[in-house]
Amino acid sequence: MFPLVLMLPVHKLTLFVHKVQEIGLLVSLFCLFHAGIGLIIPSLARLRTM
């Protein structure tokens, strides 16, 4: 129970920092992830038809 109580204020601070500073990083990761998916899925489809 103690670690939960300790992490509550840290979680709120993390949320605040996350919203303000890391949006660019998250958008970049999101774009990279979807670009990777966009390359992998057609490649798998092409391999399936061989």
PQR file of N, CA, C, O and H, with PARSE charges and radii, in Angstrom:
ATOM      1  N   MET A   1       0.823  -1.200   0.000 -0.4000 1.5000
ATOM      2  CA  MET A   1       0.000   0.000   0.000 -0.0000 2.0000
ATOM      3  C   MET A   1       0.867   1.264   0.000  0.5500 1.7000
ATOM      4  O   MET A   1       0.483   2.276  -0.586 -0.5500 1.4000
ATOM      5  N   PHE A   2       2.017   1.212   0.645 -0.4000 1.5000
ATOM      6  CA  PHE A   2       2.866   2.404   0.762 -0.0000 2.0000
ATOM      7  C   PHE A   2       3.397   2.909  -0.583  0.5500 1.7000
ATOM      8  O   PHE A   2       3.372   4.117  -0.817 -0.5500 1.4000
ATOM      9  H   PHE A   2       2.329   0.390   1.122  0.4000 1.0000
ATOM     10  N   PRO A   3       3.880   2.026  -1.485 -0.5600 1.5000
ATOM     11  CA  PRO A   3       4.363   2.552  -2.773  0.2800 2.0000
ATOM     12  C   PRO A   3       3.265   3.251  -3.572  0.5500 1.7000
ATOM     13  O   PRO A   3       3.544   4.209  -4.292 -0.5500 1.4000
ATOM     14  N   LEU A   4       2.026   2.785  -3.454 -0.4000 1.5000
ATOM     15  CA  LEU A   4       0.917   3.433  -4.152 -0.0000 2.0000
ATOM     16  C   LEU A   4       0.732   4.864  -3.669  0.5500 1.7000
ATOM     17  O   LEU A   4       0.571   5.781  -4.475 -0.5500 1.4000
ATOM     18  H   LEU A   4       1.799   2.006  -2.868  0.4000 1.0000
ATOM     19  N   VAL A   5       0.755   5.054  -2.350 -0.4000 1.5000
ATOM     20  CA  VAL A   5       0.572   6.391  -1.777 -0.0000 2.0000
ATOM     21  C   VAL A   5       1.736   7.287  -2.191  0.5500 1.7000
ATOM     22  O   VAL A   5       1.548   8.474  -2.459 -0.5500 1.4000
ATOM     23  H   VAL A   5       0.885   4.310  -1.696  0.4000 1.0000
ATOM     24  N   LEU A   6       2.927   6.720  -2.240 -0.4000 1.5000
ATOM     25  CA  LEU A   6       4.114   7.492  -2.603 -0.0000 2.0000
ATOM     26  C   LEU A   6       4.075   7.912  -4.071  0.5500 1.7000
ATOM     27  O   LEU A   6       4.558   8.988  -4.425 -0.5500 1.4000
ATOM     28  H   LEU A   6       3.080   5.756  -2.022  0.4000 1.0000
ATOM     29  N   MET A   7       3.498   7.061  -4.926 -0.4000 1.5000
ATOM     30  CA  MET A   7       3.541   7.342  -6.358 -0.0000 2.0000
ATOM     31  C   MET A   7       2.435   8.279  -6.828  0.5500 1.7000
ATOM     32  O   MET A   7       2.517   8.793  -7.944 -0.5500 1.4000
ATOM     33  H   MET A   7       3.106   6.187  -4.638  0.4000 1.0000
ATOM     34  N   LEU A   8       1.420   8.519  -6.034 -0.4000 1.5000
ATOM     35  CA  LEU A   8       0.311   9.366  -6.474 -0.0000 2.0000
ATOM     36  C   LEU A   8       0.743  10.774  -6.858  0.5500 1.7000
ATOM     37  O   LEU A   8       0.417  11.212  -7.961 -0.5500 1.4000
ATOM     38  H   LEU A   8       1.353   8.102  -5.128  0.4000 1.0000
ATOM     39  N   PRO A   9       1.466  11.518  -5.999 -0.5600 1.5000
ATOM     40  CA  PRO A   9       1.878  12.870  -6.404  0.2800 2.0000
ATOM     41  C   PRO A   9       2.863  12.832  -7.576  0.5500 1.7000
ATOM     42  O   PRO A   9       2.829  13.706  -8.442 -0.5500 1.4000
ATOM     43  N   VAL A  10       3.726  11.836  -7.604 -0.4000 1.5000
ATOM     44  CA  VAL A  10       4.695  11.707  -8.690 -0.0000 2.0000
ATOM     45  C   VAL A  10       3.952  11.490  -9.997  0.5500 1.7000
ATOM     46  O   VAL A  10       4.357  12.006 -11.039 -0.5500 1.4000
ATOM     47  H   VAL A  10       3.754  11.126  -6.901  0.4000 1.0000
ATOM     48  N   HIS A  11       2.869  10.732  -9.947 -0.4000 1.5000
ATOM     49  CA  HIS A  11       2.079  10.452 -11.147 -0.0000 2.0000
ATOM     50  C   HIS A  11       1.470  11.737 -11.708  0.5500 1.7000
ATOM     51  O   HIS A  11       1.456  11.947 -12.921 -0.5500 1.4000
ATOM     52  H   HIS A  11       2.540  10.313  -9.101  0.4000 1.0000
ATOM     53  N   LYS A  12       0.970  12.591 -10.821 -0.4000 1.5000
ATOM     54  CA  LYS A  12       0.389  13.857 -11.283 -0.0000 2.0000
ATOM     55  C   LYS A  12       1.460  14.741 -11.916  0.5500 1.7000
ATOM     56  O   LYS A  12       1.224  15.366 -12.950 -0.5500 1.4000
ATOM     57  H   LYS A  12       0.982  12.421  -9.836  0.4000 1.0000
ATOM     58  N   LEU A  13       2.624  14.789 -11.300 -0.4000 1.5000
ATOM     59  CA  LEU A  13       3.734  15.575 -11.845 -0.0000 2.0000
ATOM     60  C   LEU A  13       4.180  14.995 -13.185  0.5500 1.7000
ATOM     61  O   LEU A  13       4.462  15.732 -14.129 -0.5500 1.4000
ATOM     62  H   LEU A  13       2.815  14.281 -10.460  0.4000 1.0000
ATOM     63  N   THR A  14       4.239  13.671 -13.254 -0.4000 1.5000
ATOM     64  CA  THR A  14       4.635  13.012 -14.498 -0.0000 2.0000
ATOM     65  C   THR A  14       3.644  13.332 -15.601  0.5500 1.7000
ATOM     66  O   THR A  14       4.043  13.582 -16.739 -0.5500 1.4000
ATOM     67  H   THR A  14       4.009  13.072 -12.487  0.4000 1.0000
ATOM     68  N   LEU A  15       2.358  13.327 -15.281 -0.4000 1.5000
ATOM     69  CA  LEU A  15       1.334  13.659 -16.268 -0.0000 2.0000
ATOM     70  C   LEU A  15       1.533  15.077 -16.785  0.5500 1.7000
ATOM     71  O   LEU A  15       1.427  15.327 -17.986 -0.5500 1.4000
ATOM     72  H   LEU A  15       2.033  13.123 -14.357  0.4000 1.0000
ATOM     73  N   PHE A  16       1.819  16.001 -15.877 -0.4000 1.5000
ATOM     74  CA  PHE A  16       2.009  17.400 -16.269 -0.0000 2.0000
ATOM     75  C   PHE A  16       3.218  17.543 -17.190  0.5500 1.7000
ATOM     76  O   PHE A  16       3.133  18.172 -18.244 -0.5500 1.4000
ATOM     77  H   PHE A  16       1.905  15.797 -14.902  0.4000 1.0000
ATOM     78  N   VAL A  17       4.340  16.955 -16.785 -0.4000 1.5000
ATOM     79  CA  VAL A  17       5.565  17.030 -17.590 -0.0000 2.0000
ATOM     80  C   VAL A  17       5.339  16.341 -18.928  0.5500 1.7000
ATOM     81  O   VAL A  17       5.783  16.822 -19.970 -0.5500 1.4000
ATOM     82  H   VAL A  17       4.409  16.444 -15.929  0.4000 1.0000
ATOM     83  N   HIS A  18       4.653  15.226 -18.889 -0.4000 1.5000
ATOM     84  CA  HIS A  18       4.348  14.442 -20.085 -0.0000 2.0000
ATOM     85  C   HIS A  18       3.541  15.274 -21.076  0.5500 1.7000
ATOM     86  O   HIS A  18       3.791  15.233 -22.280 -0.5500 1.4000
ATOM     87  H   HIS A  18       4.292  14.834 -18.043  0.4000 1.0000
ATOM     88  N   LYS A  19       2.580  16.022 -20.565 -0.4000 1.5000
ATOM     89  CA  LYS A  19       1.734  16.825 -21.448 -0.0000 2.0000
ATOM     90  C   LYS A  19       2.508  17.996 -22.042  0.5500 1.7000
ATOM     91  O   LYS A  19       2.304  18.344 -23.205 -0.5500 1.4000
ATOM     92  H   LYS A  19       2.377  16.056 -19.587  0.4000 1.0000
ATOM     93  N   VAL A  20       3.386  18.602 -21.262 -0.4000 1.5000
ATOM     94  CA  VAL A  20       4.030  19.838 -21.704 -0.0000 2.0000
ATOM     95  C   VAL A  20       5.248  19.560 -22.580  0.5500 1.7000
ATOM     96  O   VAL A  20       5.397  20.174 -23.636 -0.5500 1.4000
ATOM     97  H   VAL A  20       3.551  18.319 -20.317  0.4000 1.0000
ATOM     98  N   GLN A  21       6.121  18.645 -22.160 -0.4000 1.5000
ATOM     99  CA  GLN A  21       7.436  18.539 -22.798 -0.0000 2.0000
ATOM    100  C   GLN A  21       7.556  17.403 -23.802  0.5500 1.7000
ATOM    101  O   GLN A  21       8.332  17.512 -24.751 -0.5500 1.4000
ATOM    102  H   GLN A  21       6.001  18.146 -21.302  0.4000 1.0000
ATOM    103  N   GLU A  22       6.816  16.322 -23.625 -0.4000 1.5000
ATOM    104  CA  GLU A  22       7.103  15.129 -24.419 -0.0000 2.0000
ATOM    105  C   GLU A  22       6.123  14.909 -25.559  0.5500 1.7000
ATOM    106  O   GLU A  22       6.094  13.828 -26.147 -0.5500 1.4000
ATOM    107  H   GLU A  22       6.185  16.233 -22.855  0.4000 1.0000
ATOM    108  N   ILE A  23       5.325  15.914 -25.879 -0.4000 1.5000
ATOM    109  CA  ILE A  23       4.343  15.734 -26.954 -0.0000 2.0000
ATOM    110  C   ILE A  23       5.057  15.526 -28.285  0.5500 1.7000
ATOM    111  O   ILE A  23       4.649  14.682 -29.084 -0.5500 1.4000
ATOM    112  H   ILE A  23       5.349  16.792 -25.401  0.4000 1.0000
ATOM    113  N   GLY A  24       6.115  16.287 -28.526 -0.4000 1.5000
ATOM    114  CA  GLY A  24       6.863  16.126 -29.772 -0.0000 2.0000
ATOM    115  C   GLY A  24       7.452  14.735 -29.902  0.5500 1.7000
ATOM    116  O   GLY A  24       7.413  14.130 -30.974 -0.5500 1.4000
ATOM    117  H   GLY A  24       6.446  16.973 -27.878  0.4000 1.0000
ATOM    118  N   LEU A  25       8.003  14.228 -28.796 -0.4000 1.5000
ATOM    119  CA  LEU A  25       8.569  12.880 -28.806 -0.0000 2.0000
ATOM    120  C   LEU A  25       7.487  11.846 -29.081  0.5500 1.7000
ATOM    121  O   LEU A  25       7.694  10.917 -29.863 -0.5500 1.4000
ATOM    122  H   LEU A  25       8.035  14.719 -27.926  0.4000 1.0000
ATOM    123  N   LEU A  26       6.340  12.004 -28.445 -0.4000 1.5000
ATOM    124  CA  LEU A  26       5.251  11.051 -28.653 -0.0000 2.0000
ATOM    125  C   LEU A  26       4.753  11.083 -30.088  0.5500 1.7000
ATOM    126  O   LEU A  26       4.476  10.036 -30.673 -0.5500 1.4000
ATOM    127  H   LEU A  26       6.172  12.758 -27.810  0.4000 1.0000
ATOM    128  N   VAL A  27       4.637  12.274 -30.658 -0.4000 1.5000
ATOM    129  CA  VAL A  27       4.186  12.386 -32.049 -0.0000 2.0000
ATOM    130  C   VAL A  27       5.208  11.729 -32.977  0.5500 1.7000
ATOM    131  O   VAL A  27       4.837  11.041 -33.928 -0.5500 1.4000
ATOM    132  H   VAL A  27       4.861  13.124 -30.182  0.4000 1.0000
ATOM    133  N   SER A  28       6.494  11.942 -32.698 -0.4000 1.5000
ATOM    134  CA  SER A  28       7.538  11.322 -33.521 -0.0000 2.0000
ATOM    135  C   SER A  28       7.472   9.806 -33.437  0.5500 1.7000
ATOM    136  O   SER A  28       7.547   9.119 -34.456 -0.5500 1.4000
ATOM    137  H   SER A  28       6.796  12.501 -31.926  0.4000 1.0000
ATOM    138  N   LEU A  29       7.332   9.282 -32.218 -0.4000 1.5000
ATOM    139  CA  LEU A  29       7.244   7.833 -32.050 -0.0000 2.0000
ATOM    140  C   LEU A  29       6.007   7.278 -32.734  0.5500 1.7000
ATOM    141  O   LEU A  29       6.058   6.216 -33.355 -0.5500 1.4000
ATOM    142  H   LEU A  29       7.271   9.840 -31.390  0.4000 1.0000
ATOM    143  N   PHE A  30       4.899   7.993 -32.623 -0.4000 1.5000
ATOM    144  CA  PHE A  30       3.647   7.575 -33.254 -0.0000 2.0000
ATOM    145  C   PHE A  30       3.822   7.490 -34.770  0.5500 1.7000
ATOM    146  O   PHE A  30       3.403   6.521 -35.402 -0.5500 1.4000
ATOM    147  H   PHE A  30       4.857   8.856 -32.119  0.4000 1.0000
ATOM    148  N   CYS A  31       4.451   8.523 -35.343 -0.4000 1.5000
ATOM    149  CA  CYS A  31       4.661   8.544 -36.798 -0.0000 2.0000
ATOM    150  C   CYS A  31       5.608   7.428 -37.228  0.5500 1.7000
ATOM    151  O   CYS A  31       5.366   6.764 -38.236 -0.5500 1.4000
ATOM    152  H   CYS A  31       4.792   9.310 -34.829  0.4000 1.0000
ATOM    153  N   LEU A  32       6.685   7.217 -36.472 -0.4000 1.5000
ATOM    154  CA  LEU A  32       7.623   6.152 -36.814 -0.0000 2.0000
ATOM    155  C   LEU A  32       6.957   4.786 -36.739  0.5500 1.7000
ATOM    156  O   LEU A  32       7.169   3.932 -37.600 -0.5500 1.4000
ATOM    157  H   LEU A  32       6.882   7.757 -35.654  0.4000 1.0000
ATOM    158  N   PHE A  33       6.152   4.588 -35.704 -0.4000 1.5000
ATOM    159  CA  PHE A  33       5.451   3.316 -35.536 -0.0000 2.0000
ATOM    160  C   PHE A  33       4.534   3.050 -36.724  0.5500 1.7000
ATOM    161  O   PHE A  33       4.521   1.950 -37.275 -0.5500 1.4000
ATOM    162  H   PHE A  33       5.980   5.282 -35.005  0.4000 1.0000
ATOM    163  N   HIS A  34       3.773   4.062 -37.111 -0.4000 1.5000
ATOM    164  CA  HIS A  34       2.825   3.864 -38.204 -0.0000 2.0000
ATOM    165  C   HIS A  34       3.531   3.747 -39.551  0.5500 1.7000
ATOM    166  O   HIS A  34       3.051   3.050 -40.445 -0.5500 1.4000
ATOM    167  H   HIS A  34       3.784   4.956 -36.663  0.4000 1.0000
ATOM    168  N   ALA A  35       4.662   4.422 -39.700 -0.4000 1.5000
ATOM    169  CA  ALA A  35       5.442   4.254 -40.928 -0.0000 2.0000
ATOM    170  C   ALA A  35       5.970   2.821 -41.007  0.5500 1.7000
ATOM    171  O   ALA A  35       5.952   2.201 -42.070 -0.5500 1.4000
ATOM    172  H   ALA A  35       5.052   4.988 -38.974  0.4000 1.0000
ATOM    173  N   GLY A  36       6.440   2.307 -39.872 -0.4000 1.5000
ATOM    174  CA  GLY A  36       6.915   0.918 -39.836 -0.0000 2.0000
ATOM    175  C   GLY A  36       5.804  -0.061 -40.159  0.5500 1.7000
ATOM    176  O   GLY A  36       6.002  -1.002 -40.927 -0.5500 1.4000
ATOM    177  H   GLY A  36       6.455   2.811 -39.009  0.4000 1.0000
ATOM    178  N   ILE A  37       4.635   0.159 -39.577 -0.4000 1.5000
ATOM    179  CA  ILE A  37       3.485  -0.702 -39.858 -0.0000 2.0000
ATOM    180  C   ILE A  37       3.115  -0.607 -41.336  0.5500 1.7000
ATOM    181  O   ILE A  37       2.796  -1.614 -41.968 -0.5500 1.4000
ATOM    182  H   ILE A  37       4.474   0.924 -38.953  0.4000 1.0000
ATOM    183  N   GLY A  38       3.160   0.601 -41.882 -0.4000 1.5000
ATOM    184  CA  GLY A  38       2.819   0.801 -43.287 -0.0000 2.0000
ATOM    185  C   GLY A  38       3.785   0.109 -44.230  0.5500 1.7000
ATOM    186  O   GLY A  38       3.418  -0.226 -45.356 -0.5500 1.4000
ATOM    187  H   GLY A  38       3.420   1.419 -41.369  0.4000 1.0000
ATOM    188  N   LEU A  39       5.024  -0.109 -43.783 -0.4000 1.5000
ATOM    189  CA  LEU A  39       5.978  -0.842 -44.613 -0.0000 2.0000
ATOM    190  C   LEU A  39       5.864  -2.348 -44.408  0.5500 1.7000
ATOM    191  O   LEU A  39       6.013  -3.122 -45.353 -0.5500 1.4000
ATOM    192  H   LEU A  39       5.322   0.163 -42.868  0.4000 1.0000
ATOM    193  N   ILE A  40       5.600  -2.762 -43.168 -0.4000 1.5000
ATOM    194  CA  ILE A  40       5.599  -4.192 -42.845 -0.0000 2.0000
ATOM    195  C   ILE A  40       4.371  -4.897 -43.422  0.5500 1.7000
ATOM    196  O   ILE A  40       4.496  -5.978 -43.998 -0.5500 1.4000
ATOM    197  H   ILE A  40       5.479  -2.134 -42.400  0.4000 1.0000
ATOM    198  N   ILE A  41       3.198  -4.303 -43.275 -0.4000 1.5000
ATOM    199  CA  ILE A  41       1.970  -4.990 -43.692 -0.0000 2.0000
ATOM    200  C   ILE A  41       1.934  -5.248 -45.202  0.5500 1.7000
ATOM    201  O   ILE A  41       1.599  -6.363 -45.601 -0.5500 1.4000
ATOM    202  H   ILE A  41       3.097  -3.425 -42.807  0.4000 1.0000
ATOM    203  N   PRO A  42       2.262  -4.275 -46.061 -0.5600 1.5000
ATOM    204  CA  PRO A  42       2.297  -4.603 -47.498  0.2800 2.0000
ATOM    205  C   PRO A  42       3.366  -5.643 -47.839  0.5500 1.7000
ATOM    206  O   PRO A  42       3.170  -6.460 -48.739 -0.5500 1.4000
ATOM    207  N   SER A  43       4.485  -5.617 -47.131 -0.4000 1.5000
ATOM    208  CA  SER A  43       5.523  -6.620 -47.380 -0.0000 2.0000
ATOM    209  C   SER A  43       5.016  -8.010 -47.031  0.5500 1.7000
ATOM    210  O   SER A  43       5.258  -8.967 -47.768 -0.5500 1.4000
ATOM    211  H   SER A  43       4.644  -4.954 -46.400  0.4000 1.0000
ATOM    212  N   LEU A  44       4.314  -8.124 -45.914 -0.4000 1.5000
ATOM    213  CA  LEU A  44       3.742  -9.420 -45.535 -0.0000 2.0000
ATOM    214  C   LEU A  44       2.707  -9.870 -46.554  0.5500 1.7000
ATOM    215  O   LEU A  44       2.648 -11.051 -46.899 -0.5500 1.4000
ATOM    216  H   LEU A  44       4.117  -7.348 -45.316  0.4000 1.0000
ATOM    217  N   ALA A  45       1.897  -8.947 -47.036 -0.4000 1.5000
ATOM    218  CA  ALA A  45       0.886  -9.295 -48.032 -0.0000 2.0000
ATOM    219  C   ALA A  45       1.557  -9.777 -49.321  0.5500 1.7000
ATOM    220  O   ALA A  45       1.085 -10.720 -49.956 -0.5500 1.4000
ATOM    221  H   ALA A  45       1.945  -7.988 -46.756  0.4000 1.0000
ATOM    222  N   ARG A  46       2.652  -9.129 -49.699 -0.4000 1.5000
ATOM    223  CA  ARG A  46       3.365  -9.533 -50.916 -0.0000 2.0000
ATOM    224  C   ARG A  46       3.979 -10.914 -50.730  0.5500 1.7000
ATOM    225  O   ARG A  46       3.940 -11.741 -51.641 -0.5500 1.4000
ATOM    226  H   ARG A  46       3.035  -8.363 -49.183  0.4000 1.0000
ATOM    227  N   LEU A  47       4.552 -11.167 -49.543 -0.4000 1.5000
ATOM    228  CA  LEU A  47       5.144 -12.479 -49.277 -0.0000 2.0000
ATOM    229  C   LEU A  47       4.082 -13.576 -49.292  0.5500 1.7000
ATOM    230  O   LEU A  47       4.343 -14.702 -49.717 -0.5500 1.4000
ATOM    231  H   LEU A  47       4.585 -10.494 -48.804  0.4000 1.0000
ATOM    232  N   ARG A  48       2.891 -13.237 -48.828 -0.4000 1.5000
ATOM    233  CA  ARG A  48       1.813 -14.226 -48.779 -0.0000 2.0000
ATOM    234  C   ARG A  48       1.384 -14.663 -50.175  0.5500 1.7000
ATOM    235  O   ARG A  48       0.980 -15.809 -50.372 -0.5500 1.4000
ATOM    236  H   ARG A  48       2.678 -12.322 -48.483  0.4000 1.0000
ATOM    237  N   THR A  49       1.468 -13.762 -51.133 -0.4000 1.5000
ATOM    238  CA  THR A  49       1.010 -14.098 -52.479 -0.0000 2.0000
ATOM    239  C   THR A  49       2.077 -14.846 -53.275  0.5500 1.7000
ATOM    240  O   THR A  49       1.792 -15.353 -54.360 -0.5500 1.4000
ATOM    241  H   THR A  49       1.795 -12.831 -50.973  0.4000 1.0000
ATOM    242  N   MET A  50       3.290 -14.920 -52.756 -0.4000 1.5000
ATOM    243  CA  MET A  50       4.348 -15.635 -53.491 -0.0000 2.0000
ATOM    244  C   MET A  50       4.121 -17.139 -53.433  0.5500 1.7000
ATOM    245  O   MET A  50       4.907 -17.904 -53.993 -0.5500 1.4000
ATOM    246  H   MET A  50       3.522 -14.508 -51.874  0.4000 1.0000
TER
END
